[in-house]
Every structure is written in structure tokens, then in C-alpha cells.
Amino acid sequence: MSRETITLEIKDLTQFARSLRAELPHKPSHVETLGLVARAAGYRNFQHLRARNAPKPVADDKLVARALEHFDDNGFLKRWPGKTRIQALCLWVLWSRLPARQVMREREISQAIDDMTLFRDAAQIRRGMIEHRLVMRNLDGSAYERIEQAPPPEARALIAQLP
């Protein structure tokens, strides 16, 4: 006999777990019941279920549009933004264009930054990337490496809109 797939949507998992717990003979705790439900649904535990079903953060389109004004049609950073939030977004774009998992000398990262900007101030951008924890460097400043991490929603949206 073949199995039929039945979709079940539970609006309030807490109430569902309470109702299920009331029907069980050994009465596990509420937390244990939530864990049982989560594992039965294919998750490791209740926290895993919550993390997988959490709402995805939405990008602030106005902030992305303001940051986009600082780039030309070819994706070059035209000018350094005055606002810190816009600076951070612009730095994410430059970060995304740096090679991953590659140690670069100061001259190499400066050249890479100069190739992505029109105003040629690599030192300021390097400092900004270090302050925003996008790039790490050794103590004497001779080697730099991009820090691998997931960009925030606004940065992903901005990166997607640029060539």
C-alpha cells in the first residue's frame, strides 16, 4: 500500500503540544513534548525547528537605494558616504569583491580597493573594513584577509543590484 502525503499546518505549536501531552499516558513535560513533535517532523530539536521556520529578515529598500547612489553604472564606488550605515553597506560590496580565503599584502589589498573605487582612498576603506570586522590584518599591517560571513539583508540586496 502506498503512502499518501498529508500536509499539516499547525498555527500554534504550543497548544498542539499541550493537547498531545494530555493524550499521552506518561505525561512528558511541555518542553519534552515540543522536542518530540520537532523530532517527529524531522528536526534535531525544537530550537532547530524554530530556527528553520523563523521569518527571513527583509532588506530596508530605502537604505539600499541611498547606498546605491554612491556607485556608478559600472559598479565603482564614486564617493565615500558621510553616514556610517551607508558606509557599512558600501564596504560590504567591496568585501564581496575581495578574494575569499586569500591572504593579501597591504599593496595587493590597496590595489584591489583602488580597482573598485573612483576616488582612490584605499587606506580609509581598509580601516573601515577592519572596524566593521569585514577584514582582519596581522599586527604589523602587512597581511590582510577577508573574514568569511553572511552579509546582512541590505548588503545582499545592494550586492545583487550592482554589476
GISULNOR-V843546 format. One record per residue. RES is the residue in three letters. PHI is phi in whole degrees, -180 to 180 (NA if undefined). NEAR is the number of other C-alpha atoms within 8 Angstrom. Layout:
# GISULNOR-V843546
((RES/PHI/NEAR) (RES/PHI/NEAR))
This chain:
# GISULNOR-V843546
((MET/NA/2) (SER/-80/3) (ARG/-93/4) (GLU/-97/4) (THR/-80/4) (ILE/-120/4) (THR/-86/4) (LEU/-125/4) (GLU/-110/4) (ILE/-113/6) (LYS/-73/4) (ASP/-130/6) (LEU/-66/8) (THR/-63/7) (GLN/-65/7) (PHE/-61/9) (ALA/-64/12) (ARG/-64/10) (SER/-64/8) (LEU/-65/9) (ARG/-60/12) (ALA/-63/8) (GLU/-88/6) (LEU/-83/8) (PRO/-73/5) (HIS/-97/4) (LYS/47/7) (PRO/-66/8) (SER/-66/7) (HIS/-61/9) (VAL/-64/6) (GLU/-62/8) (THR/-65/13) (LEU/-61/12) (GLY/-64/10) (LEU/-61/9) (VAL/-62/10) (ALA/-62/13) (ARG/-65/11) (ALA/-64/7) (ALA/-87/6) (GLY/100/6) (TYR/-102/10) (ARG/-67/8) (ASN/-162/10) (PHE/-66/12) (GLN/-63/6) (HIS/-63/9) (LEU/-61/11) (ARG/-63/8) (ALA/-64/7) (ARG/-72/6) (ASN/-109/6) (ALA/-69/6) (PRO/-63/4) (LYS/-76/4) (PRO/-65/5) (VAL/-105/6) (ALA/-73/8) (ASP/-83/8) (ASP/-63/7) (LYS/-67/6) (LEU/-65/9) (VAL/-63/14) (ALA/-64/8) (ARG/-67/9) (ALA/-71/14) (LEU/-62/8) (GLU/-64/7) (HIS/-89/12) (PHE/-115/12) (ASP/-86/9) (ASP/-65/6) (ASN/-94/7) (GLY/88/9) (PHE/-86/10) (LEU/-73/13) (LYS/-80/10) (ARG/-152/9) (TRP/-82/7) (PRO/-65/9) (GLY/-83/6) (LYS/-87/6) (THR/-62/7) (ARG/-64/6) (ILE/-72/12) (GLN/-57/12) (ALA/-60/10) (LEU/-64/13) (CYS/-63/12) (LEU/-65/11) (TRP/-61/12) (VAL/-63/11) (LEU/-64/10) (TRP/-56/11) (SER/-65/8) (ARG/-94/6) (LEU/-78/8) (PRO/-67/7) (ALA/-79/7) (ARG/52/8) (GLN/-131/7) (VAL/-81/8) (MET/-121/10) (ARG/-76/9) (GLU/-57/10) (ARG/-64/7) (GLU/-68/8) (ILE/-69/10) (SER/-64/11) (GLN/-66/9) (ALA/-62/9) (ILE/-66/12) (ASP/-60/12) (ASP/-73/7) (MET/-106/10) (THR/-126/11) (LEU/-106/10) (PHE/-105/8) (ARG/53/7) (ASP/-135/7) (ALA/-61/10) (ALA/-63/7) (GLN/-64/7) (ILE/-69/10) (ARG/-60/10) (ARG/-60/8) (GLY/-62/10) (MET/-65/12) (ILE/-71/11) (GLU/-62/7) (HIS/-89/8) (ARG/57/8) (LEU/-99/12) (VAL/-136/13) (MET/-117/10) (ARG/-137/10) (ASN/-78/8) (LEU/-61/5) (ASP/-87/5) (GLY/75/8) (SER/-92/9) (ALA/-135/11) (TYR/-126/14) (GLU/-147/12) (ARG/-67/14) (ILE/-90/9) (GLU/-75/7) (GLN/-165/4) (ALA/-86/4) (PRO/-68/8) (PRO/-67/6) (PRO/-55/10) (GLU/-64/14) (ALA/-66/13) (ARG/-62/9) (ALA/-65/10) (LEU/-66/13) (ILE/-59/10) (ALA/-67/7) (GLN/-86/6) (LEU/-103/7) (PRO/-71/6))
